[in-house]
Amino acid sequence: MEFVPFRKILPAIAKKETRALLVLQETNGLPKGDYVFSDSYCSDPECDCRRTFINVLCVKGALKGLHLATIGYGWETVRFYAKWMHGDYETGMRMAGVALEAMQVQSDYAAPALHAFRRCVFDERYEERIRRHYAAFKEEIRRRKAADVPVGASGPKAGRDDPCVCGATKADGRPKKYKKCCGC
């Protein structure tokens, strides 16, 4: 199963709804900078895992361009995941809730990124957004499969002068241009 970034499948929604965090000074080991929390979902249209991988990326600051962490989030119960994993309760425990994803590469900043996510990003509204993204992603994947369109095919690419797809903004609140942010 391949996890594909939401922004590659539904870029217009991702552009408006991707969460970002501005850290003004080093906090709990997380350096000053702009961080984006990019959600990804399983591209198998038949899979109903009800999970997301959230990649924490630094888009501005000393760590610019660094993938800090991959956070796994499963919003169902341990029992749901244990059943989904054919009775494997231990795996079900790892799949439920918020945690660093064990099978993904993590940087030295993974634990501080997870702490910042739990403290500053993850709330009831974010959880609802993730569930909406999951449903929209799966619907689009199924539509593409029915139309025989490859999953990896994305919509129109962002131009260099367009607002950045990650949703980063300048200090005055205006969106950053793609060429000055993720389009380098």
DRENPA-3360 file (N, C-alpha, C; in nm, 2 decimals, always signed):
BEGIN
1 = MEFVPFRK = +0.08/-0.12/+0.00/+0.00/+0.00/+0.00/+0.09/+0.12/+0.00 ~ +0.06/+0.21/-0.09/+0.14/+0.34/-0.10/+0.06/+0.45/-0.05 ~ +0.12/+0.53/+0.04/+0.06/+0.65/+0.09/+0.10/+0.77/+0.00 ~ -0.01/+0.84/-0.05/+0.01/+0.95/-0.15/-0.03/+1.08/-0.08 ~ +0.05/+1.19/-0.09/+0.01/+1.32/-0.03/-0.12/+1.37/-0.08 ~ -0.21/+1.41/+0.01/-0.34/+1.47/-0.03/-0.33/+1.58/-0.13 ~ -0.22/+1.66/-0.12/-0.20/+1.77/-0.21/-0.18/+1.73/-0.35 ~ -0.14/+1.61/-0.37/-0.11/+1.56/-0.51/-0.24/+1.51/-0.58;
9 = ILPAIAKK = -0.34/+1.48/-0.50/-0.47/+1.43/-0.55/-0.57/+1.54/-0.55 ~ -0.58/+1.62/-0.45/-0.68/+1.73/-0.44/-0.61/+1.86/-0.40 ~ -0.53/+1.91/-0.49/-0.44/+2.03/-0.46/-0.52/+2.15/-0.42 ~ -0.64/+2.18/-0.47/-0.71/+2.30/-0.44/-0.76/+2.30/-0.29 ~ -0.80/+2.18/-0.25/-0.84/+2.17/-0.10/-0.72/+2.18/-0.02 ~ -0.61/+2.11/-0.05/-0.49/+2.11/+0.03/-0.43/+2.25/+0.04 ~ -0.44/+2.32/-0.07/-0.39/+2.46/-0.06/-0.45/+2.54/+0.04 ~ -0.58/+2.52/+0.06/-0.66/+2.60/+0.16/-0.65/+2.54/+0.30;
17 = ETRALLVL = -0.63/+2.41/+0.31/-0.65/+2.34/+0.44/-0.53/+2.27/+0.50 ~ -0.41/+2.28/+0.44/-0.29/+2.23/+0.50/-0.25/+2.31/+0.62 ~ -0.23/+2.24/+0.73/-0.19/+2.31/+0.86/-0.04/+2.34/+0.85 ~ -0.01/+2.46/+0.91/+0.13/+2.51/+0.92/+0.15/+2.56/+1.06 ~ +0.27/+2.56/+1.10/+0.31/+2.61/+1.23/+0.43/+2.70/+1.22 ~ +0.42/+2.82/+1.28/+0.53/+2.91/+1.28/+0.59/+2.91/+1.42 ~ +0.72/+2.87/+1.43/+0.79/+2.86/+1.56/+0.88/+2.98/+1.57 ~ +0.85/+3.08/+1.66/+0.92/+3.20/+1.66/+1.06/+3.19/+1.74;
25 = QETNGLPK = +1.07/+3.10/+1.82/+1.20/+3.07/+1.89/+1.21/+2.92/+1.92 ~ +1.33/+2.87/+1.94/+1.34/+2.72/+1.97/+1.25/+2.69/+2.09 ~ +1.17/+2.58/+2.07/+1.08/+2.54/+2.17/+1.09/+2.39/+2.18 ~ +1.12/+2.34/+2.30/+1.12/+2.19/+2.32/+1.21/+2.12/+2.22 ~ +1.32/+2.18/+2.18/+1.41/+2.12/+2.08/+1.37/+2.14/+1.94 ~ +1.26/+2.21/+1.91/+1.22/+2.24/+1.77/+1.27/+2.38/+1.73 ~ +1.36/+2.39/+1.64/+1.42/+2.52/+1.60/+1.32/+2.61/+1.54 ~ +1.35/+2.74/+1.55/+1.27/+2.85/+1.49/+1.25/+2.82/+1.34;
33 = GDYVFSDS = +1.13/+2.83/+1.29/+1.11/+2.81/+1.15/+0.96/+2.79/+1.12 ~ +0.93/+2.77/+0.99/+0.79/+2.74/+0.94/+0.78/+2.60/+0.91 ~ +0.68/+2.53/+0.97/+0.66/+2.39/+0.95/+0.53/+2.36/+0.89 ~ +0.52/+2.26/+0.80/+0.40/+2.22/+0.73/+0.37/+2.08/+0.77 ~ +0.24/+2.05/+0.80/+0.19/+1.91/+0.83/+0.11/+1.86/+0.71 ~ +0.18/+1.78/+0.63/+0.12/+1.74/+0.50/+0.06/+1.59/+0.52 ~ -0.07/+1.58/+0.50/-0.13/+1.45/+0.52/-0.13/+1.37/+0.40 ~ -0.11/+1.24/+0.41/-0.11/+1.14/+0.31/-0.20/+1.02/+0.34;
41 = YCSDPECD = -0.25/+0.96/+0.23/-0.35/+0.85/+0.25/-0.31/+0.73/+0.16 ~ -0.36/+0.62/+0.20/-0.34/+0.50/+0.12/-0.41/+0.51/-0.01 ~ -0.34/+0.47/-0.12/-0.39/+0.49/-0.25/-0.47/+0.37/-0.30 ~ -0.49/+0.27/-0.22/-0.57/+0.15/-0.26/-0.71/+0.18/-0.24 ~ -0.79/+0.19/-0.35/-0.93/+0.23/-0.34/-1.01/+0.13/-0.26 ~ -0.97/+0.01/-0.24/-1.04/-0.09/-0.16/-1.01/-0.09/-0.02 ~ -0.90/-0.03/+0.02/-0.85/-0.03/+0.16/-0.94/+0.07/+0.24 ~ -0.97/+0.03/+0.36/-1.05/+0.12/+0.45/-0.98/+0.12/+0.58;
49 = CRRTFINV = -0.85/+0.16/+0.58/-0.77/+0.16/+0.70/-0.80/+0.27/+0.80 ~ -0.86/+0.38/+0.75/-0.89/+0.50/+0.83/-0.77/+0.55/+0.91 ~ -0.66/+0.57/+0.83/-0.54/+0.62/+0.89/-0.48/+0.73/+0.79 ~ -0.39/+0.81/+0.85/-0.32/+0.90/+0.77/-0.17/+0.90/+0.82 ~ -0.08/+0.93/+0.73/+0.06/+0.97/+0.76/+0.07/+1.12/+0.74 ~ +0.12/+1.18/+0.85/+0.14/+1.33/+0.84/+0.29/+1.36/+0.84 ~ +0.33/+1.41/+0.73/+0.47/+1.44/+0.71/+0.50/+1.58/+0.76 ~ +0.59/+1.60/+0.85/+0.63/+1.73/+0.90/+0.75/+1.78/+0.83;
57 = LCVKGALK = +0.73/+1.89/+0.76/+0.83/+1.94/+0.67/+0.87/+2.09/+0.71 ~ +0.99/+2.12/+0.71/+1.03/+2.26/+0.74/+1.04/+2.33/+0.61 ~ +0.97/+2.44/+0.59/+0.97/+2.52/+0.47/+1.04/+2.65/+0.48 ~ +1.08/+2.69/+0.60/+1.16/+2.81/+0.62/+1.23/+2.80/+0.75 ~ +1.35/+2.84/+0.75/+1.43/+2.84/+0.88/+1.56/+2.76/+0.85 ~ +1.63/+2.73/+0.96/+1.76/+2.66/+0.96/+1.74/+2.52/+0.90 ~ +1.63/+2.46/+0.92/+1.60/+2.32/+0.87/+1.53/+2.32/+0.74 ~ +1.52/+2.43/+0.66/+1.44/+2.43/+0.54/+1.47/+2.31/+0.45;
65 = GLHLATIG = +1.37/+2.25/+0.40/+1.38/+2.14/+0.31/+1.39/+2.00/+0.39 ~ +1.40/+2.01/+0.52/+1.42/+1.88/+0.59/+1.28/+1.82/+0.63 ~ +1.27/+1.69/+0.60/+1.16/+1.61/+0.65/+1.19/+1.57/+0.79 ~ +1.11/+1.63/+0.89/+1.14/+1.60/+1.03/+1.09/+1.47/+1.08 ~ +0.96/+1.44/+1.04/+0.90/+1.33/+1.10/+0.78/+1.28/+1.01 ~ +0.74/+1.15/+1.03/+0.62/+1.10/+0.98/+0.54/+1.06/+1.10 ~ +0.42/+1.12/+1.12/+0.33/+1.09/+1.23/+0.22/+1.01/+1.17 ~ +0.19/+0.90/+1.24/+0.08/+0.81/+1.20/-0.04/+0.85/+1.29;
73 = YGWETVRF = -0.16/+0.86/+1.23/-0.28/+0.89/+1.30/-0.39/+0.80/+1.26 ~ -0.44/+0.71/+1.35/-0.56/+0.63/+1.32/-0.67/+0.67/+1.42 ~ -0.78/+0.71/+1.36/-0.89/+0.77/+1.45/-0.99/+0.67/+1.50 ~ -0.97/+0.55/+1.46/-1.06/+0.44/+1.51/-1.00/+0.38/+1.64 ~ -1.08/+0.29/+1.70/-1.04/+0.23/+1.82/-0.93/+0.12/+1.80 ~ -0.86/+0.08/+1.90/-0.77/-0.03/+1.90/-0.84/-0.16/+1.85 ~ -0.96/-0.18/+1.90/-1.04/-0.30/+1.86/-1.06/-0.30/+1.71 ~ -1.10/-0.18/+1.65/-1.12/-0.17/+1.51/-0.99/-0.22/+1.43;
81 = YAKWMHGD = -0.88/-0.16/+1.47/-0.76/-0.20/+1.40/-0.71/-0.34/+1.42 ~ -0.73/-0.39/+1.54/-0.70/-0.53/+1.57/-0.78/-0.62/+1.48 ~ -0.91/-0.59/+1.47/-1.00/-0.67/+1.38/-0.95/-0.66/+1.23 ~ -0.92/-0.53/+1.19/-0.88/-0.50/+1.06/-0.75/-0.58/+1.03 ~ -0.67/-0.60/+1.13/-0.54/-0.67/+1.12/-0.55/-0.82/+1.15 ~ -0.68/-0.87/+1.13/-0.70/-1.02/+1.15/-0.67/-1.07/+1.29 ~ -0.71/-0.98/+1.39/-0.69/-1.03/+1.53/-0.56/-0.99/+1.60 ~ -0.47/-0.92/+1.52/-0.34/-0.88/+1.58/-0.36/-0.75/+1.67;
89 = YETGMRMA = -0.38/-0.78/+1.80/-0.41/-0.67/+1.89/-0.29/-0.58/+1.91 ~ -0.17/-0.63/+1.91/-0.05/-0.55/+1.92/-0.03/-0.45/+1.81 ~ -0.06/-0.49/+1.69/-0.05/-0.40/+1.57/-0.17/-0.30/+1.58 ~ -0.28/-0.35/+1.62/-0.40/-0.26/+1.64/-0.37/-0.14/+1.74 ~ -0.29/-0.17/+1.84/-0.25/-0.07/+1.94/-0.16/+0.03/+1.88 ~ -0.07/-0.01/+1.79/+0.02/+0.08/+1.72/-0.05/+0.17/+1.62 ~ -0.16/+0.12/+1.56/-0.23/+0.19/+1.45/-0.32/+0.29/+1.51 ~ -0.38/+0.28/+1.63/-0.47/+0.37/+1.68/-0.40/+0.49/+1.75;
97 = GVALEAMQ = -0.46/+0.61/+1.73/-0.41/+0.73/+1.79/-0.30/+0.79/+1.72 ~ -0.22/+0.88/+1.78/-0.12/+0.96/+1.73/+0.02/+0.91/+1.78 ~ +0.11/+0.88/+1.68/+0.25/+0.84/+1.72/+0.34/+0.86/+1.60 ~ +0.47/+0.86/+1.63/+0.56/+0.85/+1.52/+0.55/+0.72/+1.45 ~ +0.55/+0.72/+1.32/+0.53/+0.60/+1.24/+0.66/+0.51/+1.24 ~ +0.65/+0.40/+1.30/+0.77/+0.31/+1.33/+0.84/+0.27/+1.20 ~ +0.77/+0.25/+1.10/+0.84/+0.20/+0.97/+0.88/+0.31/+0.88 ~ +0.88/+0.43/+0.92/+0.92/+0.55/+0.84/+1.05/+0.61/+0.89;
105 = VQSDYAAP = +1.12/+0.67/+0.81/+1.24/+0.74/+0.85/+1.21/+0.86/+0.93 ~ +1.27/+0.88/+1.04/+1.25/+0.99/+1.13/+1.38/+1.07/+1.15 ~ +1.38/+1.20/+1.16/+1.50/+1.28/+1.18/+1.52/+1.29/+1.33 ~ +1.63/+1.36/+1.37/+1.66/+1.38/+1.51/+1.56/+1.48/+1.57 ~ +1.48/+1.54/+1.49/+1.38/+1.64/+1.53/+1.24/+1.58/+1.54 ~ +1.23/+1.45/+1.52/+1.10/+1.38/+1.52/+1.02/+1.40/+1.65 ~ +1.09/+1.37/+1.76/+1.01/+1.38/+1.89/+0.97/+1.52/+1.91 ~ +1.05/+1.63/+1.89/+1.00/+1.76/+1.91/+0.89/+1.80/+1.81;
113 = ALHAFRRC = +0.90/+1.75/+1.69/+0.79/+1.77/+1.59/+0.66/+1.71/+1.64 ~ +0.67/+1.58/+1.69/+0.55/+1.52/+1.74/+0.49/+1.60/+1.86 ~ +0.57/+1.64/+1.95/+0.53/+1.72/+2.06/+0.46/+1.85/+2.01 ~ +0.51/+1.92/+1.91/+0.45/+2.04/+1.86/+0.32/+2.01/+1.79 ~ +0.31/+1.89/+1.72/+0.19/+1.85/+1.66/+0.08/+1.83/+1.76 ~ +0.11/+1.76/+1.87/+0.01/+1.73/+1.97/-0.03/+1.85/+2.04 ~ +0.06/+1.94/+2.07/+0.03/+2.06/+2.15/-0.03/+2.18/+2.07 ~ +0.01/+2.19/+1.94/-0.03/+2.31/+1.87/-0.12/+2.29/+1.74;
121 = VFDERYEE = -0.12/+2.17/+1.69/-0.19/+2.14/+1.57/-0.31/+2.05/+1.59 ~ -0.29/+1.94/+1.66/-0.39/+1.84/+1.67/-0.50/+1.88/+1.77 ~ -0.62/+1.90/+1.71/-0.74/+1.94/+1.79/-0.86/+1.88/+1.72 ~ -0.98/+1.91/+1.78/-1.10/+1.85/+1.73/-1.13/+1.89/+1.58 ~ -1.10/+2.02/+1.55/-1.12/+2.06/+1.41/-1.03/+1.99/+1.31 ~ -0.90/+1.98/+1.36/-0.80/+1.91/+1.27/-0.84/+1.76/+1.25 ~ -0.89/+1.70/+1.35/-0.93/+1.56/+1.34/-1.05/+1.55/+1.24 ~ -1.14/+1.64/+1.25/-1.26/+1.64/+1.15/-1.21/+1.67/+1.01;
129 = RIRRHYAA = -1.11/+1.76/+1.00/-1.05/+1.78/+0.87/-0.98/+1.66/+0.81 ~ -0.91/+1.59/+0.89/-0.84/+1.47/+0.85/-0.95/+1.36/+0.80 ~ -1.05/+1.35/+0.87/-1.16/+1.26/+0.83/-1.22/+1.30/+0.70 ~ -1.25/+1.43/+0.68/-1.30/+1.48/+0.55/-1.20/+1.46/+0.44 ~ -1.07/+1.48/+0.47/-0.97/+1.46/+0.36/-0.97/+1.31/+0.32 ~ -0.97/+1.22/+0.42/-0.97/+1.08/+0.39/-1.09/+1.04/+0.30 ~ -1.21/+1.09/+0.34/-1.32/+1.05/+0.25/-1.31/+1.11/+0.11 ~ -1.27/+1.24/+0.10/-1.26/+1.30/-0.03/-1.14/+1.23/-0.11;
137 = FKEEIRRR = -1.03/+1.20/-0.05/-0.92/+1.13/-0.11/-0.97/+0.99/-0.17 ~ -1.03/+0.91/-0.08/-1.08/+0.78/-0.12/-1.18/+0.79/-0.24 ~ -1.27/+0.89/-0.23/-1.37/+0.91/-0.34/-1.30/+0.94/-0.47 ~ -1.20/+1.03/-0.46/-1.12/+1.07/-0.59/-1.04/+0.95/-0.64 ~ -0.98/+0.87/-0.55/-0.91/+0.75/-0.60/-1.00/+0.66/-0.67 ~ -1.12/+0.64/-0.61/-1.22/+0.54/-0.68/-1.26/+0.60/-0.81 ~ -1.28/+0.73/-0.82/-1.32/+0.80/-0.94/-1.22/+0.78/-1.05 ~ -1.09/+0.80/-1.01/-0.98/+0.78/-1.10/-0.97/+0.64/-1.15;
145 = KAADVPVG = -0.99/+0.55/-1.06/-0.98/+0.41/-1.10/-1.09/+0.37/-1.20 ~ -1.21/+0.42/-1.17/-1.32/+0.39/-1.27/-1.29/+0.46/-1.40 ~ -1.23/+0.57/-1.40/-1.20/+0.64/-1.53/-1.06/+0.60/-1.59 ~ -1.00/+0.51/-1.52/-0.87/+0.46/-1.57/-0.76/+0.57/-1.57 ~ -0.76/+0.66/-1.47/-0.66/+0.76/-1.46/-0.57/+0.72/-1.35 ~ -0.44/+0.73/-1.38/-0.34/+0.69/-1.28/-0.35/+0.77/-1.15 ~ -0.33/+0.70/-1.04/-0.34/+0.77/-0.91/-0.25/+0.88/-0.89 ~ -0.12/+0.86/-0.94/-0.02/+0.97/-0.93/-0.04/+1.09/-1.01;
153 = ASGPKAGR = -0.13/+1.08/-1.11/-0.16/+1.20/-1.20/-0.22/+1.31/-1.11 ~ -0.16/+1.42/-1.11/-0.22/+1.53/-1.03/-0.28/+1.63/-1.12 ~ -0.35/+1.73/-1.07/-0.41/+1.83/-1.14/-0.31/+1.93/-1.19 ~ -0.35/+2.05/-1.23/-0.25/+2.14/-1.29/-0.14/+2.18/-1.19 ~ -0.02/+2.19/-1.24/+0.09/+2.22/-1.15/+0.09/+2.37/-1.11 ~ +0.15/+2.40/-0.99/+0.16/+2.53/-0.95/+0.26/+2.60/-1.03 ~ +0.23/+2.73/-1.08/+0.33/+2.81/-1.15/+0.42/+2.87/-1.04 ~ +0.54/+2.91/-1.09/+0.64/+2.97/-1.00/+0.59/+3.09/-0.93;
161 = DDPCVCGA = +0.50/+3.17/-0.99/+0.45/+3.29/-0.92/+0.31/+3.27/-0.85 ~ +0.26/+3.15/-0.86/+0.14/+3.11/-0.78/+0.17/+3.10/-0.63 ~ +0.06/+3.12/-0.55/+0.08/+3.09/-0.41/+0.13/+2.95/-0.39 ~ +0.21/+2.93/-0.29/+0.27/+2.79/-0.26/+0.16/+2.69/-0.22 ~ +0.17/+2.57/-0.27/+0.07/+2.47/-0.24/+0.07/+2.42/-0.10 ~ +0.18/+2.45/-0.02/+0.18/+2.41/+0.12/+0.10/+2.51/+0.21 ~ +0.06/+2.62/+0.15/-0.02/+2.72/+0.23/+0.06/+2.81/+0.32 ~ +0.20/+2.81/+0.31/+0.28/+2.90/+0.39/+0.25/+3.05/+0.36;
169 = TKADGRPK = +0.26/+3.13/+0.46/+0.23/+3.27/+0.44/+0.35/+3.36/+0.49 ~ +0.36/+3.48/+0.44/+0.46/+3.57/+0.49/+0.41/+3.63/+0.63 ~ +0.50/+3.71/+0.69/+0.47/+3.76/+0.82/+0.35/+3.85/+0.82 ~ +0.32/+3.91/+0.70/+0.20/+4.00/+0.69/+0.07/+3.92/+0.65 ~ +0.08/+3.79/+0.64/-0.04/+3.71/+0.62/-0.06/+3.68/+0.47 ~ +0.01/+3.74/+0.38/+0.00/+3.71/+0.24/+0.06/+3.58/+0.21 ~ +0.01/+3.50/+0.11/+0.07/+3.38/+0.08/+0.21/+3.39/+0.01 ~ +0.29/+3.30/+0.04/+0.43/+3.30/-0.02/+0.41/+3.24/-0.16;
177 = KYKKCCGC = +0.50/+3.29/-0.25/+0.50/+3.24/-0.38/+0.57/+3.10/-0.38 ~ +0.52/+3.02/-0.47/+0.57/+2.88/-0.49/+0.72/+2.89/-0.51 ~ +0.77/+2.98/-0.59/+0.91/+2.98/-0.62/+1.00/+3.02/-0.50 ~ +0.94/+3.09/-0.41/+1.01/+3.13/-0.29/+1.00/+3.04/-0.17 ~ +0.92/+2.93/-0.19/+0.89/+2.84/-0.08/+0.93/+2.70/-0.12 ~ +0.83/+2.62/-0.17/+0.86/+2.48/-0.20/+0.90/+2.46/-0.34 ~ +0.90/+2.56/-0.43/+0.93/+2.54/-0.57/+1.08/+2.56/-0.60 ~ +1.17/+2.57/-0.50/+1.31/+2.59/-0.53/+1.37/+2.48/-0.61;
% end
